[in-house]
Amino acid sequence: MIKVLTGVAALALFAAGCGGSSGSEELAQTRAELAQARAELDALKEQVATITVAAATTQTPTTTDTPSTTTSAAPRTTGTSIAPASSATTVFDERLVLSAVAEFLPDGQVCEEQFLSADSPERGWEGWNRASWETGIDGFEEFVVQITCDFDSEGYWFSHQLRIQYPLKTGEAAGVINSAVRSAVARGIFDYFIEARERFSELRLTGDEQRSDQTQHRGCGAPGYLAINGVVPYSNDGLHSVYLSFGQNHPCANTTGNPVVTLNFDMFGDDYPNMSGSIYRPRMFFDLPDLFKDRSGWEDKLIEVILRRWAESEGGSDEQLMTNLRLPGKLTVEFARSLDFTMGPDTLALHAQPYTVWFPGWCCGASSDHLEIGYEELADYLHPDGPYRLILNN
């Protein structure tokens, strides 16, 4: 049975414990359990989408902050949304994200959930950075959901720290946009736990071990963390761009990749040509190719800008950089078309996933990387009738 949870205060999220086995049978059992959890998440996404699209499209907030409490709430299995515990009329239903956390949270342990206005002094956590890149993003968020958890795994010699924050929208197309954001966050939660368990499957508790018995402890002691941070680099009456950073490190790991997810929405996209030709998503979502004129060579232009920025920052030639950075075979037309991106008021920001390609100012292989390009530099390539029109005509 899918665990469906909702609420506005601190919630007690319940997950079933895992039994022990050994060797390859143990790993197979783990993968089967996680595959089932993912299937339940997909089913829940379909269930929640029918609720949130209808409930959250036209609501307008009348308050700014929703304080959290330390009380626990039992799981709810009804199909109704729960409004913040104040006079707000905005309906937010976070059962999808909370259920993803609940799959891995032991019985009786508590997570704190808060709905906050974007400028709330309670937003964020001391010692944890908010999502940004080189220019420092301070965006167009309206509300954020903030979830805080510190717990010991029930079935593994793991400890985890979760710091999850993602933006929600009200008004035009809020149901579709918020559902997409929640789905991305829930998927990131599942990926973190699944990959940690597969990476260190030998640290699963056996049938004879008890998590409370520290004399049997055979883990590394280093907690894992997942810090999801979301911002809205730009939003206007027709365009909405979302950036989600999944900072993480698996328990016991030296390094773990920190991916990003970007979501871009043209709220009136059905009235405009589909430049990418995709039939697998609602037209409201758009990809990088949708921004540009077809067969204009925009991919080569992006590659040229990347190489020139490297040359300007390092003082070397394009050929030297291609060799030193091992870029041949990486900076291809296909790679350019696959880049994650967000839109700002004046710039297009490209986001490279960990271990793919490096932009100037790159830090480390496990980190995502970012490059901003002014729209004027791409003026000959941007399609005036594509999503860029919402920047051009704003």
Buried (B, 14 or more C-beta within 10 A) or exposed (E): EBBBBBBBBBBBBBBBEBEEBEEEEBBEBBBEBBEEBBEBBEEBBEBBBEBBBEBBBEBEBEEBBBBBBEEBBEBBEEEEBBBBBBEBBBBBBBBBBBBBBBBBBBEEBBBBBBBBBBEBEBBBBEEBEBBBBEEEBEBBBBBBBBBBBBBBBBBBBBBBBBBBBBBBBBBBBBBBBBBBBBBBBBBBBBBBBBBBBEBBBEBBBEEEBEBEEEEEEEBBEBBBBBBBBBBBBBBBEBBBBBBBBBBBBBBBBEEBBBBBBBBBBBBBBEEBEBBBEBEEEEBBBBBBBBBBBEEBEBBEBBBEBBBEBBBEEEEBEBEEBBEEBEBEEBBBEEBBBBBBBBBBEEBBBBBBBBEBBBBBEBEEEBBBBBBBBEBEEBEEBBBEEBBBBBBEEE
